[in-house]
């Protein structure tokens, strides 16, 4: 559910998206009720039955099944996938097939995740992992970190051209094909691959005993080197090792403090420019944090405000709307259209929690002349700009591929305002709109595979053209292998140069 000024039950878009990003190994640990073997094959008739059921559920309730992909094309993809299930597959193999099918919808909030048994298995078994964390964009692969600390070849900033004989473009294509995104804003896909590259590599290419990696050396020549996998060593007497360093389970107090610290960080530089790093629009207390932040900005008489949304995967639309009011110069509504196909969930026994969403939609969604059920409060409630703490100086919004959902809605609403400059890369979330608000989980009965399905289509501004792209920045700053190697934040560097030139 989505919280705004009228709805009191919040739902975190960020939590839903992060749970959807194919990271089975990141689930919390709990004991298995029965032995689970990820290599165990599932009979083709069961695989087909789940795929047929998924099609029926999506056709019954997905609000944007044919928004970017025509019905005849989706029908072809469904039929092709179902008819292709002629052999037994293990869960990972089946998940990849379904994920590639779901990605054809071109909806970033519709995504596939593994079963809970699969997730628990990989959280309790310490298995070899691909050792490199990698930043991906276009055909580029650049090393961010290396979990093999004794290795001296693959340092931060090293350009990778091939892994085990697979060229970077050949390697990336099947990874990208399994990731859902809004329309054609593929920058989101690259960002997700960058965050979870070791996992994607193992899922798509399979893990070998060691890796033959081609790279560009310091003289610009292509060379090859062998790099072993990272093997976490279980030791109950010490913090658990992971591919990204030692792990110690934090206390509740530390978790709460970290969330409060990381949600929003406000700082000022010597020019009295305010910097707001905002990693989510979810969580209690953000409205209070915004109010205190803009009070401090006013007290410091800052003439420039930089809002960094590069790590912001979205969250609560009501909270992003609240932040918009501190900057926007005119009254506005959350969106032009927020509409669902139906208030009924015909296959509710496979949808979790169906009863809750049906109950809420009964009171919040009303049928209109177009035959759809509109969330009228989100469409018609007019928000006025803040008066007492409204910021009227220059605003620089820094965004990237992970700027998604409510975060991209925030940027789309402000882009084009005279004092607002958007810097960075194309946003991951769609500029024209997305499908979200309520995000129930489909659980397929035979494979226990889970699929997130939105119930509402959002159109931010119907006067604009639906291009299927994310929010395009006013000042484009793409990734750079040299900047990664040198540890330079080129997007923030560009913002400081813009501020300096205006002064």
GIFENGI-V309629 format. One line per field, one symbol per residue. ss: DSSP state (h for helix, s for strand, l for the rest). phi: phi as a letter, one per 20 degrees, with the letter a starting at -180 (. if undefined). burial: b if it has 9 or more other C-alpha atoms within 8 Angstrom, else e. Layout:
ss=???
phi=???
burial=???
//
This chain:
ss=llllllllllllhhhhhhhhlllhhhlllllllllllllllslhhhhhhhhhhhhhhhhhhlllllllllhhhhhhhhhhhhhlllllslhhhhhhhhhhhhhlllllllsssllhhhhhhhhhllllsllssssssllsssssssllllllllllllsssssllsshhhhhhhhhllllllllllhhhhhhhhhlhhhhhhhhlllllssssssslllllssssssslslllllllllsssllsssllllhhhhhhhhhhhhssssslllllsssssllsllllhhhhhhhhhhhhhhhlllsssssllllllslhhhhhhhhlllllllsslllsssslllllllhhhsslhhhhhhhhhhhssslllllssshhhhhlssllllllllllssssssllllllhhhhhhhhhlllllssssslllllsllsssssssssssllllllssssssssssllllllllllsllllssllllhhhhhhlllhhhhhhhhhhhhhl
phi=.decfddddecefggffffeemegfeffebfffbfccfefedfffffffffffggffffecffcgdfddggfffgffffffffeeddfceffffgffffffffffmcfedbdcfffffffgfeddedgcfedecedaldeccfebcfefefdeeegnfeedaclnefgffffgffffedebfldefffffffgffcggfffffeeneefbcedebdefeneeccbecffedfdfbfecgfecfdofccfffffffffffffegbcdbcdfemeeddeceaddofnffffffffffffffelfeccddedfdeeoqefffffffgffcfdbfbdgafcccdfbeedfdgfddcefffffffffeddcfcffndddefffedfedeffdfdfedeeddddcbfefclffffffffefofgedcecpdgffefffrbdamdcfdedffeemfdcecfdceddfbffeeeeneffeffcfcffbfffffemdeffffffffffffff
burial=bbbbeeeeebbbbbebbebbbebbeebeeeebeeeeebeeebbbebbbbbbbbbbebbebbbbbbbebbeeeebeebbeebbeebeebbbbbebbbbbbbbbbbbbbbbbbbbbbeebbbbbbeebeebbbbbbbbbeebbbbbbbbeeeeeeebbbbbbbbbeeebbbebbebbbbbbbbbbbbebbbbbbbbbbbbbbbbeeeeeeeebbbbbbbeeeeeeeeebebbebeeeeeebbbebeeeeeeeeeeebeeeeeebbbbbebeeebbbbbbbbbbbeeebbebbbebbbebbeeebebbbbbbbbbbbbbbbbbbbbbbbbbeebebbbbbbbbbebebeebebbbebeebbeebbebbbeeeeebbbbbebbebeeebbeebbeebbbbbbbbbbbbbbbbbbbbebbeeeebbbbbbbbbbbbbbbbbbbbbbbbbeebbbbbbbbbbbbbbbbeeeeebbbbebeeebeeebebbbeeeeebebbbeeebeeee
//
